[in-house]
């Protein structure tokens, strides 16, 4: 009997299970194979290319936006009604050939006569239907007390000033004289420069504009007033005297101020408003619009310690308008290098054509009277304007109300997207967000630390703590390189932390092979780092919107385009999708608009900070030497952390990390070596260090013989060892003797007492004489002030003892007793005027009630105390000793002038509390 074949030893159930396991394994293999197609490694060459594109694009934007200037036109090319830089430059040449022309100088009289003659010529050649009125206006004594900015706590007194005022209006439109646009600038310079940039270039532009306007004005509905004032460099007194004393000032509805905080380049709007009419009109017609609200925010915040006549027009007259400034090469500001040779070709043409188009438009407008609205809607935030230009070709202007609506909308949508994303991703997404934010924090900490460390060690290895002033691009190697390394280090550290967390999460997904898990973890980490970049910009946008900061548009353009690109090309609606490598198109699309809008701005402000470092120490020796470089290094680190966060997220999967780190280190070492060896000098003939030489006659000691010495100090950070080695003349440097110049103190400087008794007269020593001192219900002291030959002087009043004062000039009350502000316990009276200004004054002091020092010295005690009054008088005169020092001045040094700087001869005096 045949036996049937034996069946398999595997049971049907077992066979089915094996078949199922085999099938499942095959599916996993197919799934794993499909995942492995998407490699988690990116080509290092690709990232380097992206970085090169980023750098080149940023540089190209900067060049086009700020360095591209129009071709200067001749008189024939411009025509009778156009603007010619060639003609304007003739005015600059004439004015700069006069040399420095500060208030009270003979050179200023010559400058006034030149501008007057040019104005009379414009009057003679004007269109027959146009009236041109020229007024040589003499100013009576007056006083200004501003409530904001750098002049808080000061009373600015002036007398014997002269202005030239040009009014252009249509002959047959009588009502045109009732509404006027003011275009203003100043003729005077500081004592240390011929002032090609600040502000002969502005005066020249105004003269050429007036010539062109005089051929157009027959079609105007409003008049145009050109104010050539003097006194701006002495505390904005020229603008104040015109606004408060000239009859035409009541007709002004809009003020345009032309200034310079450097020399040449593009003159852009750095203050506008508060009513938006002026900036909106300018944006609509300007041929080469240039202006940034970022500059306005920085200026109004006090970060930039400066002031312009626009403050007077806005604060005292209640006017709206525009404030323009040249800002190229800020390191030469108020030094000998503010000269014609450094004025860039095309600078005047740029401003002139913009202003001509604007004035033609606004002077023909019937809405001009709305421009003076500071006391109504102009003060409300929604009525101010946010403005910025794109590539110097287009200007974006929108109201603050619209900005608030737009920003709030973006913020709400962003928060909604983030909330939805976290709800879909669950706990894992929330923790990943925290770790990705940690990477941002690491970026900032390491970047700022690395860069700031370099700033700290620069004074130890260099002859100057600011060795990059003459070669600004040196900061790329000194600060940008370590800041970049720090940002990369910090983000990579955060990358590793996040990667470790995601490894634990993916370890639970058994269906994926370890190799695939490792790739997916890297891809997921990369995506979180990219998204964290948008989160930091969202935080900045929220802060800026809350405080209504106009510059918040920068955060907007760095948030929206990258987020939109990511949402369009990367995001999916399913939370279970597996991550893929970030597309290069995402980065390119997301970065295009931010670079276009803001890359040039960041480079521009870096250059501006470098220029400001020349005049960083307002009280020499008061700050650490490394502080100026520290501020610059932190700014560069912050910019790198904010702008490179998206790009750096792409580097962690590439093979470029080692190459990038080595290249950056080499750049840093080479820059450091150049500084250490002195190959690149910190200052040159054309970019000088600000150093002042003052022969001081100090009579502050009671009953002592006048102490005569020469003080040499610098507001540029750093020791003066190298300079003194060349000058010699017996100078000793250090902090052994602080010199109080009333408006500032020199805590580190160099002094010499050798051969300093000649060149000055005791008859020039000012006098502070107590005329009367009554101590009834309220103590009142009358002091007679005689400044002898000085028409420029400064008096500090101790507000711990004096609650108010009254000031008279020629028996006329100029400053009433109406309450005064103070800074650091002092109120300063700053006085300047023309050659015929008075030199005798009466001061009435009202003491603080129940002052502990109202009585005279306590018996047997000599207490050290602050004086009641401190006085400094200046003379623009060189003593033999000071002249010898200046002849030996190193070529890389220059005198520096400002409204509070002493001239080359100063007398110090004081009145003690217990006089």
C-alpha positions in Angstrom: 0.0 0.0 0.0 1.5 3.2 -1.1 2.0 5.8 1.6 1.0 9.4 0.9 3.8 11.9 0.9 4.4 13.3 4.3 3.3 17.0 4.7 5.7 19.7 5.7 6.7 20.0 9.3 5.7 23.7 9.4 2.2 24.3 10.4 -0.1 26.4 8.3 -0.2 29.1 11.1 3.5 29.2 11.3 3.8 29.4 7.5 1.4 32.3 7.5 3.3 34.1 10.2 6.6 33.6 8.3 5.0 34.8 5.1 3.7 37.9 7.0 7.1 38.6 8.6 8.8 38.2 5.2 6.3 40.6 3.6 6.8 43.1 6.4 10.5 42.9 6.1 10.3 43.5 2.4 8.1 46.5 2.9 10.5 47.9 5.5 13.4 47.3 3.2 11.6 49.1 0.4 10.6 51.9 2.8 14.2 52.2 4.1 15.5 52.2 0.5 13.2 55.0 -0.4 14.3 57.1 2.6 18.0 56.5 1.8 17.6 58.3 -1.5 17.3 61.7 0.4 20.9 62.1 1.7 21.4 64.0 4.9 24.7 65.4 3.6 25.0 68.6 1.7 27.9 69.5 -0.6 30.4 71.9 1.0 30.9 73.6 -2.3 27.2 74.4 -2.4 27.3 76.1 1.0 30.4 78.1 0.1 28.7 79.2 -3.0 25.7 80.3 -1.0 27.9 82.2 1.4 29.7 83.9 -1.5 26.4 84.9 -3.0 25.3 86.3 0.3 28.4 88.4 0.8 28.6 89.6 -2.8 24.9 90.6 -2.9 25.2 92.5 0.4 28.2 94.4 -1.0 26.5 95.1 -4.3 23.5 96.5 -2.5 25.6 98.7 -0.4 27.6 100.0 -3.4 24.4 100.7 -5.4 22.5 102.2 -2.5 25.1 104.5 -1.0 28.1 104.8 -3.3 26.5 105.3 -6.7 26.3 109.0 -7.3 25.0 110.9 -10.4 27.3 112.5 -12.9 27.9 116.2 -12.1 26.3 118.6 -14.6 27.8 121.8 -16.0 25.8 125.0 -16.3 25.2 124.3 -20.0 24.0 120.7 -19.3 21.7 121.7 -16.4 20.2 124.7 -18.2 18.9 127.9 -16.7 16.3 126.0 -14.6 18.4 123.0 -13.6 21.0 122.2 -10.9 24.7 122.2 -11.8 27.2 120.7 -9.4 30.0 122.4 -11.3 28.6 125.8 -10.5 27.9 124.8 -6.9 31.5 123.6 -6.4 32.7 127.1 -7.3 30.9 128.3 -4.1 32.5 125.6 -2.0 35.9 126.5 -3.3 35.5 130.2 -2.5 34.3 129.5 1.0 36.9 126.8 1.9 39.7 129.1 0.7 38.8 131.4 3.5 40.0 128.7 5.9 38.2 128.1 9.2 35.5 130.7 9.8 34.0 130.3 13.3 31.6 132.8 14.9 33.3 136.1 15.6 36.2 135.7 13.1 37.2 138.0 10.3 37.0 135.0 7.9 33.3 134.6 8.8 32.7 138.3 7.8 34.3 137.5 4.4 32.1 134.4 4.0 29.0 136.4 4.8 30.0 139.0 2.2 30.5 136.3 -0.4 27.1 134.7 0.2 25.5 138.2 0.2 27.1 139.0 -3.2 26.0 135.6 -4.6 22.4 136.3 -3.3 22.3 139.7 -4.9 23.4 138.2 -8.2 20.5 135.7 -8.0 18.2 138.6 -7.4 19.4 140.4 -10.6 19.1 137.3 -12.8 15.7 136.1 -11.6 12.7 135.6 -13.9 10.9 138.8 -14.5 7.7 137.4 -12.9 9.6 136.4 -9.7 10.4 138.6 -6.7 13.7 137.9 -4.9 14.2 139.6 -1.6 17.6 139.7 0.1 17.8 140.5 3.8 21.0 141.0 5.7 19.6 140.4 9.2 21.4 141.5 12.4 20.4 139.7 15.6 19.8 141.2 18.9 20.8 139.4 22.1 18.7 136.4 22.9 18.7 133.0 24.7 17.7 129.5 23.9 16.8 126.7 26.3 16.0 123.4 24.5 14.2 120.7 26.4 15.7 117.6 24.7 18.9 116.3 23.2 22.4 117.2 24.0 21.6 120.8 25.2 19.4 119.7 28.1 20.5 121.6 31.3 22.0 124.5 29.3 21.0 128.1 28.5 22.5 129.2 25.1 23.0 133.0 25.0 23.9 134.8 21.7 24.3 138.3 20.4 25.7 140.2 17.4 24.9 137.5 14.9 24.2 138.2 11.2 22.2 136.1 8.8 21.5 136.3 5.1 17.9 135.5 4.1 16.7 135.1 0.6 12.9 134.9 -0.1 11.7 133.9 -3.5 8.0 134.2 -4.4 5.8 134.8 -7.5 5.3 138.5 -8.2 1.6 138.3 -9.0 0.4 135.9 -6.3 0.2 138.1 -3.2 -0.9 135.2 -0.9 2.2 133.3 -1.7 4.1 135.2 1.0 1.7 134.0 3.7 3.0 130.4 3.4 6.6 129.6 3.0 9.0 126.7 2.9 12.3 127.3 4.8 15.5 125.8 3.5 18.3 126.4 6.0 22.0 125.7 6.6 24.8 127.5 8.4 27.8 129.4 7.0 30.0 129.2 10.2 32.5 126.4 10.9 34.3 125.3 14.0 37.8 126.7 14.5 39.5 123.5 13.5 38.4 123.1 9.8 37.6 124.9 6.6 34.3 123.1 6.5 34.0 121.8 3.0 31.5 119.3 4.1 30.1 121.0 7.2 28.6 123.0 5.8 30.0 124.9 2.8 28.7 122.1 0.6 25.2 122.8 2.0 25.5 126.6 1.5 26.7 125.9 -2.1 23.7 123.6 -2.8 21.3 126.3 -1.4 22.8 129.0 -3.6 22.5 126.9 -6.7 19.0 125.9 -5.8 18.0 129.5 -5.2 19.3 130.4 -8.7 17.3 127.6 -10.2 14.2 128.3 -8.2 14.3 132.0 -9.2 13.6 130.8 -12.7 10.6 128.7 -11.7 8.8 130.6 -8.9 6.4 132.5 -11.1 4.2 129.3 -11.0 4.4 128.9 -7.3 1.5 129.1 -4.8 4.0 129.5 -1.8 7.2 131.2 -1.2 10.6 129.7 -0.6 13.0 131.2 2.1 16.7 130.3 2.0 18.3 131.0 5.4 22.1 131.2 5.5 22.6 131.5 9.3 25.6 131.7 11.6 25.8 130.3 15.1 24.9 126.6 14.4 28.2 125.4 15.6 27.8 127.4 18.9 24.6 125.7 19.9 22.0 126.1 17.2 21.8 129.8 18.0 21.5 131.0 14.4 18.3 129.1 13.8 16.8 130.1 17.2 17.6 133.8 16.6 15.9 133.7 13.2 12.8 131.9 14.4 12.3 134.2 17.4 13.3 137.5 15.9 12.7 137.7 12.1 9.3 138.7 10.9 9.3 136.2 8.0 9.5 133.3 10.5 5.8 133.5 11.2 5.0 132.6 7.6 7.0 129.4 7.6 4.9 126.2 7.3 7.7 123.6 6.6 11.4 123.5 7.5 14.1 121.8 5.5 17.6 121.6 7.1 20.8 120.7 5.3 23.6 119.3 7.4 26.8 117.3 7.3 28.2 114.7 9.7 30.9 113.7 7.4 31.9 114.8 3.9 30.0 114.1 0.7 28.4 111.0 -0.5 24.6 110.8 -0.6 22.7 113.3 1.5 19.8 111.4 3.0 16.9 112.1 5.3 17.8 111.2 8.8 14.9 113.1 10.5 11.4 113.7 9.2 8.1 114.9 10.5 6.4 114.9 12.8 3.8 115.5 10.1 4.3 113.1 7.1 3.5 115.6 4.3 7.2 116.5 3.7 8.6 113.0 3.5 5.6 111.8 1.4 6.1 114.6 -1.1 9.8 114.0 -1.2 9.4 110.3 -1.9 6.9 111.0 -4.7 9.2 113.3 -6.7 12.9 112.8 -5.7 15.1 111.5 -8.5 17.5 109.7 -6.2 15.5 109.3 -2.9 17.6 108.5 0.1 16.5 108.3 3.7 16.2 105.9 6.6 14.0 106.1 9.7 16.6 103.9 11.4 18.9 107.0 11.5 16.0 109.0 13.0 15.4 106.5 15.7 19.1 106.4 16.6 19.4 110.2 16.6 16.3 110.7 18.7 17.4 108.0 21.2 20.6 109.9 22.0 22.9 107.2 20.7 24.3 109.8 18.3 25.4 112.7 20.5 24.7 115.6 18.1 22.1 118.2 17.2 21.1 120.2 14.2 19.0 123.3 13.5 16.1 121.0 12.7 15.6 120.5 16.5 15.0 124.3 16.9 12.5 124.4 14.0 10.6 121.4 15.4 10.8 122.2 19.1 10.7 126.0 19.2 8.7 126.8 16.1 6.5 123.7 16.0 7.4 123.0 12.4 7.4 119.8 10.5 9.9 119.1 7.7 13.0 117.2 6.7 16.6 117.0 7.9 19.2 116.0 5.4 22.8 115.1 6.2 26.0 114.0 4.4 27.4 111.1 6.4 30.3 109.7 4.3 33.7 109.5 6.0 32.4 110.5 9.4 35.9 110.2 10.8 36.9 113.6 9.3 34.0 115.5 10.9 35.2 118.8 12.4 38.8 118.0 11.7 41.3 119.5 9.3 40.3 116.8 6.8 36.9 118.3 6.2 38.4 119.7 3.0 37.5 120.2 -0.6 39.8 117.4 -1.9 37.8 114.7 -0.1 34.4 115.9 -1.3 33.1 113.2 -3.6 32.2 114.1 -7.2 28.4 113.8 -7.6 27.6 114.5 -4.0 26.2 118.0 -4.6 24.4 116.9 -7.8 22.6 114.2 -5.8 21.3 116.5 -3.2 20.6 119.4 -5.6 18.5 117.4 -8.0 16.5 115.8 -5.2 15.9 119.2 -3.5 15.0 121.0 -6.7 12.3 118.4 -7.6 11.0 118.5 -4.1 10.8 122.3 -3.8 9.2 122.7 -7.2 6.5 120.2 -6.1 5.9 121.5 -2.6 6.0 125.2 -3.5 3.3 124.6 -6.0 1.1 122.6 -3.6 -2.1 124.0 -2.1 -1.7 121.7 0.9 1.4 123.3 2.5 -0.4 124.9 5.4 -1.2 121.3 6.6 2.5 120.8 7.1 2.5 122.7 10.3 0.5 120.4 12.4 2.7 119.5 15.3 0.2 120.7 17.8 -2.6 118.7 16.3 -2.4 115.3 14.7 1.3 115.5 14.1 2.2 114.5 17.6 0.1 111.3 17.5 2.0 108.2 16.6 -0.4 107.1 13.9 0.2 110.3 11.9 4.0 110.0 11.7 5.7 108.3 8.8 7.9 105.2 8.4 10.3 105.7 5.5 13.2 103.9 3.9 14.7 103.8 0.4 15.5 100.8 -1.7 18.8 101.0 -3.6 18.5 104.7 -3.6 16.0 104.5 -6.4 12.7 104.0 -4.6 11.4 105.3 -1.3 8.8 103.4 0.7 6.6 105.7 3.0 3.6 104.7 5.1 1.9 106.0 8.2 2.5 104.6 11.6 -1.1 103.6 11.9 -0.7 101.3 8.9 2.6 100.0 10.3 0.8 99.1 13.6 -1.9 97.3 11.7 0.5 95.4 9.4 2.8 94.4 12.2 0.0 93.3 14.5 -1.4 91.2 11.7 1.9 89.5 11.0 2.5 88.9 14.7 -1.0 87.3 15.2 -0.6 85.1 12.1 2.9 84.0 13.2 1.7 83.2 16.7 -1.2 81.3 15.2 1.0 79.3 12.9 3.4 78.5 15.7 0.6 77.5 18.0 -0.9 75.2 15.4 2.5 73.7 14.6 3.2 72.9 18.3 -0.3 71.4 18.8 0.2 69.1 15.8 3.7 68.2 16.8 2.9 67.7 20.5 5.4 67.3 23.2 8.3 66.6 20.9 7.7 69.8 18.9 7.6 71.9 22.0 10.8 70.5 23.4 12.5 70.8 20.0 11.4 74.5 19.9 13.0 75.1 23.3 16.3 73.5 22.2 16.3 75.4 18.9 15.8 78.6 20.8 18.7 77.5 23.0 20.8 77.4 19.8 19.9 81.1 19.2 20.9 82.0 22.7 24.2 80.1 22.3 24.8 82.0 19.0 24.4 85.3 20.7 26.5 84.5 23.7 29.4 83.0 21.8 29.4 85.5 18.9 29.3 88.5 21.2 31.9 87.0 23.6 34.4 86.1 20.8 34.1 89.5 19.2 34.1 91.5 22.4 37.2 89.6 23.6 39.1 90.9 20.6 38.0 94.5 21.4 39.2 94.0 25.0 42.7 92.9 23.9 43.3 95.4 21.1 44.7 98.1 23.4 47.2 95.6 24.7 48.6 94.7 21.3 48.1 97.9 19.3 49.3 101.5 19.5 45.7 102.5 19.3 42.6 100.8 20.7 40.8 101.8 17.5 43.3 100.6 14.8 40.7 100.3 12.1 39.8 104.0 11.7 41.9 104.6 8.6 41.1 101.2 7.1 37.5 100.4 8.0 37.4 97.1 6.3 39.9 95.8 8.9 36.9 95.2 11.1 35.9 92.3 8.9 38.9 90.4 10.2 39.1 91.8 13.7 35.5 91.6 14.7 33.3 90.0 12.0 35.5 86.9 11.8 35.4 86.0 15.5 31.8 87.0 15.7 31.1 84.6 12.8 33.1 81.8 14.5 31.2 82.4 17.7 27.8 82.3 15.9 28.8 79.1 14.2 30.1 77.6 17.4 27.0 78.5 19.4 24.5 77.3 16.8 26.4 74.1 16.3 26.4 73.5 20.0 22.6 74.0 20.0 22.5 71.7 17.0 24.2 68.9 18.9 21.9 69.3 21.9 18.8 69.2 19.7 20.3 66.3 17.8 20.8 64.3 21.0 17.2 64.9 22.0 15.8 63.8 18.6 18.0 60.7 18.7 16.1 59.6 21.8 12.8 60.3 20.1 13.6 58.4 16.9 15.1 55.5 18.8 11.6 54.5 19.6 10.7 54.1 15.9 11.9 50.5 15.5 10.8 50.3 11.9 13.7 52.5 10.8 17.2 51.4 10.4 19.9 53.2 12.5 21.4 54.7 9.4 18.1 56.2 8.2 17.4 57.4 11.8 20.7 59.2 11.9 19.9 61.0 8.6 16.4 61.9 9.6 17.6 63.3 12.9 20.0 65.6 11.1 17.4 66.8 8.7 14.9 67.5 11.4 17.5 69.4 13.5 18.4 71.5 10.5 14.7 72.5 10.0 14.3 73.5 13.6 17.4 75.7 13.4 16.0 77.5 10.4 12.6 78.0 12.0 14.3 79.4 15.1 15.8 82.1 13.0 12.3 83.5 12.2 11.4 83.3 15.9 14.1 85.7 17.0 12.9 88.2 14.3 9.3 87.7 15.6 10.4 88.7 19.1 12.1 91.8 17.8 9.0 92.7 15.8 6.8 92.3 18.8 9.1 94.6 20.9 9.4 97.2 18.1 5.6 97.3 17.5 4.9 97.6 21.2 7.2 100.6 21.5 6.1 102.0 18.1 9.7 102.0 16.8 9.7 102.9 13.1 12.8 100.7 12.4 10.7 97.6 13.1 10.2 97.3 9.4 13.6 95.6 9.3 12.3 92.8 11.6 9.3 92.5 9.3 11.3 92.0 6.1 13.6 89.5 7.8 10.6 87.5 9.2 8.0 87.4 6.5 10.0 86.4 3.3 11.9 83.5 4.9 8.8 82.3 6.7 6.8 82.5 3.4 9.5 80.6 1.5 9.6 77.9 4.1 5.9 77.6 4.1 5.7 77.5 0.4 8.5 75.0 -0.3 9.1 73.1 2.9 6.0 72.8 5.1 3.4 70.1 4.9 0.0 69.7 6.5 0.7 66.3 7.9 2.6 65.9 11.2 3.7 62.3 10.2 5.8 63.3 7.2 9.5 62.5 7.4 11.8 65.5 7.0 13.7 66.2 3.9 16.8 68.4 3.3 16.1 72.1 3.1 15.9 73.3 -0.5 18.4 75.8 -1.7 15.5 77.7 -3.3 14.0 78.2 0.2 17.1 80.1 1.3 17.5 82.1 -1.9 13.8 83.1 -2.0 13.7 83.9 1.7 16.9 86.0 1.7 16.4 88.0 -1.5 14.2 90.7 -0.1 15.9 91.1 3.3 19.3 91.6 1.6 17.8 94.0 -0.9 16.2 96.1 1.8 18.7 96.1 4.6 22.1 94.7 3.7 23.4 98.1 2.7 22.1 99.7 5.8 24.0 97.4 8.1 27.3 98.1 6.3 26.5 101.8 6.3 25.9 101.9 10.0 29.1 99.9 10.7 31.0 102.6 8.8 29.2 105.3 10.8 30.2 103.7 14.1 33.8 103.6 13.0 33.7 107.3 12.2 32.1 108.0 15.6 35.0 106.3 17.4 37.3 109.2 16.5 35.3 111.4 18.9 34.1 108.7 21.3 35.5 110.1 24.6 33.6 113.2 25.3 35.4 113.4 28.7 38.9 112.1 27.8 40.0 109.4 30.1 36.5 108.9 31.5 35.9 105.6 29.7 38.0 102.4 29.4 40.2 102.4 26.2 38.5 99.3 24.9 34.9 100.7 25.1 34.6 102.2 21.6 35.8 98.9 20.0 33.6 97.0 22.3 30.5 98.9 21.1 31.5 98.3 17.5 32.3 94.6 18.1 28.9 94.0 19.8 27.1 95.7 17.0 28.8 93.5 14.4 28.1 90.4 16.4 24.5 91.3 16.7 24.2 91.9 13.0 25.8 88.6 12.2 23.6 86.7 14.6 20.5 88.3 13.2 21.3 88.0 9.5 23.2 84.8 9.2 21.0 82.6 11.3 19.2 81.2 8.3 22.3 80.6 6.3 24.2 79.0 9.1 21.4 76.4 9.6 22.5 75.0 6.2 26.1 74.5 7.2 25.8 71.7 9.7 25.0 69.0 7.0 27.7 70.2 4.7 31.4 69.4 4.5 32.3 73.0 4.6 32.6 73.5 8.3 36.3 72.7 8.6 37.2 74.8 5.6 35.1 77.8 6.8 36.6 77.6 10.3 40.1 77.5 9.0 39.6 80.3 6.5 38.0 82.5 9.1 40.8 81.9 11.6 43.4 82.7 9.0 41.6 86.0 8.2 41.4 86.8 11.9 45.1 86.0 12.5 46.2 88.1 9.5 44.2 91.1 10.6 45.6 90.8 14.2 49.1 90.5 12.8 48.6 93.6 10.7 47.5 95.5 13.8 50.2 94.2 16.0 53.0 94.9 13.5 51.8 98.4 12.7 51.6 97.5 9.0 48.3 99.3 8.8 48.4 102.6 10.7 45.3 103.5 12.8 45.4 107.1 11.5 46.7 108.8 8.4 47.0 112.3 7.0 43.5 112.1 5.6 41.9 110.3 8.5 43.4 112.0 11.6 43.1 111.5 15.3 41.3 114.2 17.1 43.8 115.9 19.5 43.4 119.3 21.1 46.1 121.7 22.3 45.0 124.4 24.8 47.0 126.9 26.7 45.3 127.1 30.0 45.5 129.9 32.5 43.9 128.6 35.7 42.9 131.1 38.4 40.5 128.8 40.3 42.9 128.8 43.3 41.8 131.4 45.9 44.4 134.1 46.3 47.0 132.1 44.4 49.0 133.2 41.4 47.5 132.1 38.0 48.6 128.6 37.0 49.7 128.5 33.4 50.2 125.3 31.4 49.5 123.7 28.0 47.0 120.8 28.0 47.1 118.2 25.3 44.2 115.7 25.2 42.3 113.6 22.7 38.7 112.6 22.5 39.8 109.6 20.4 40.4 106.6 22.7 44.0 105.6 23.5 47.2 106.9 25.1 49.1 109.8 23.7 52.5 108.2 24.0 53.3 108.1 20.3 52.2 111.7 19.8 54.2 113.0 22.7 57.3 111.1 21.6 57.3 113.3 18.4 56.2 116.6 20.0 58.4 116.5 23.1 58.1 120.0 24.7 58.2 118.7 28.2 54.8 117.0 28.3 54.0 114.5 31.0 51.0 112.3 30.4 48.7 110.5 32.9 45.8 110.9 35.3 47.8 112.9 37.9 45.9 116.1 37.3 42.4 116.4 35.9 41.5 119.6 34.1 38.0 120.8 34.4 37.0 122.8 31.3 33.5 123.5 32.7 31.6 121.7 29.9 33.7 118.6 30.2 36.7 117.2 32.1 40.0 115.8 31.0 40.9 112.9 33.2 43.7 111.6 31.0 45.9 114.0 29.1 49.3 115.5 28.9 50.5 118.7 30.5 53.6 120.9 30.2 54.5 123.9 32.4 57.7 124.7 30.6 57.8 128.2 29.0 54.1 128.8 29.4 54.2 132.3 31.0 54.3 134.2 27.7 51.6 135.0 25.1 48.8 135.9 27.5 47.9 138.9 29.6 46.6 139.1 33.2 44.2 141.7 31.8 42.4 138.9 29.9 41.6 136.9 33.1 37.8 137.0 33.6 36.3 138.4 36.7 33.5 137.0 38.9 32.6 139.8 41.4 29.9 139.6 44.0 28.1 142.9 43.9 25.4 142.2 46.5 24.5 139.3 48.8 21.2 139.6 50.8 20.1 136.9 53.2 16.4 137.6 54.1 13.6 135.2 53.6 15.5 134.0 50.6 19.1 134.5 49.9 19.8 136.4 46.7 23.3 137.0 45.3 24.2 139.4 42.5 27.3 138.6 40.5 29.0 140.8 37.9 30.7 138.9 35.1 33.5 140.5 33.0 34.9 138.2 30.3 37.4 140.9 29.2 38.1 140.2 25.5 36.4 136.9 25.3 33.1 136.6 23.3 32.8 132.9 23.8 32.5 131.6 27.3 30.9 129.0 29.6 29.5 129.3 33.1 28.4 126.4 35.2 26.0 127.1 38.1 25.9 124.7 41.1 22.2 123.7 41.3 22.7 122.0 44.6 23.0 125.5 46.0 21.2 127.6 43.4 17.6 126.8 42.5 17.2 129.5 39.9 18.9 132.5 38.3 18.3 135.6 36.2 20.8 136.7 33.5 21.1 140.2 32.0 23.0 141.4 28.9 23.5 145.2 28.8 21.0 145.6 31.6 18.4 143.8 29.5 16.9 140.6 31.0 17.7 137.8 28.5 17.1 134.8 30.8 14.3 135.2 33.3 14.0 133.3 36.6 11.6 130.6 35.5 13.1 127.4 36.7 16.0 125.6 35.1 17.0 122.0 34.5 20.4 120.6 35.3 22.6 117.7 34.5 24.9 116.2 37.2 24.1 119.1 39.5 25.1 121.8 37.1 23.3 124.2 34.8 25.5 125.7 32.1 25.2 129.0 30.5 26.9 128.9 27.0 27.5 132.3 25.5 28.8 133.2 22.0 28.5 136.1 19.6 30.1 138.3 17.0 33.1 140.5 17.3 31.0 143.3 18.8 29.2 141.0 21.3 29.1 142.4 24.9 31.6 141.2 27.5 29.9 142.4 30.7 26.9 140.6 32.2 24.8 140.6 35.4 23.8 137.3 37.1 21.3 137.1 39.9 21.4 133.9 41.9 18.5 132.5 44.0 19.7 130.1 46.6 18.1 126.9 47.6 16.0 127.4 50.7 17.5 126.0 53.9 20.8 125.3 52.0 23.3 123.8 54.4 26.0 126.0 52.8 24.3 129.4 52.9 26.6 130.6 55.7 30.3 131.3 55.4 33.0 128.8 56.3 32.6 127.0 59.6 35.1 128.2 62.1 38.3 126.2 62.1 37.2 124.0 59.2 38.1 124.0 55.5 35.8 121.6 53.8 36.4 120.5 50.2 33.4 121.4 48.1 32.2 122.1 44.6 32.4 125.8 43.7 29.3 127.9 43.3 30.3 129.0 39.8 32.8 127.8 37.3 33.8 129.9 34.4 35.8 129.3 31.2 36.5 132.0 28.6 38.1 131.2 25.2 40.3 133.2 22.9 41.1 132.1 19.4 44.8 133.0 19.9 48.0 131.1 19.7 50.6 131.6 22.5 54.3 131.0 21.5 54.2 127.7 23.4 51.0 126.4 21.8 52.3 127.5 18.4 55.5 125.4 18.8 53.5 122.4 19.9 51.2 122.7 16.8 54.2 123.0 14.5 55.4 119.7 15.8 52.0 118.1 15.5 52.1 114.7 13.9 50.5 114.6 10.5 48.0 112.0 11.7 46.6 114.4 14.3 44.1 117.2 13.9 42.6 119.8 16.2 38.9 119.1 16.8 36.2 121.6 17.4 32.6 121.5 18.7 30.2 123.8 20.5 31.8 123.0 23.9 35.5 122.6 22.8 38.0 125.2 24.1 39.9 127.3 21.6 43.7 127.4 21.8 43.7 129.8 24.8 41.4 129.4 27.7 41.1 131.1 31.1 39.5 129.2 34.1 38.0 130.9 37.0 35.5 130.1 39.8 33.6 131.5 42.7 33.5 129.3 45.8 30.3 128.7 47.8 31.7 130.4 50.8 32.9 133.4 48.9 
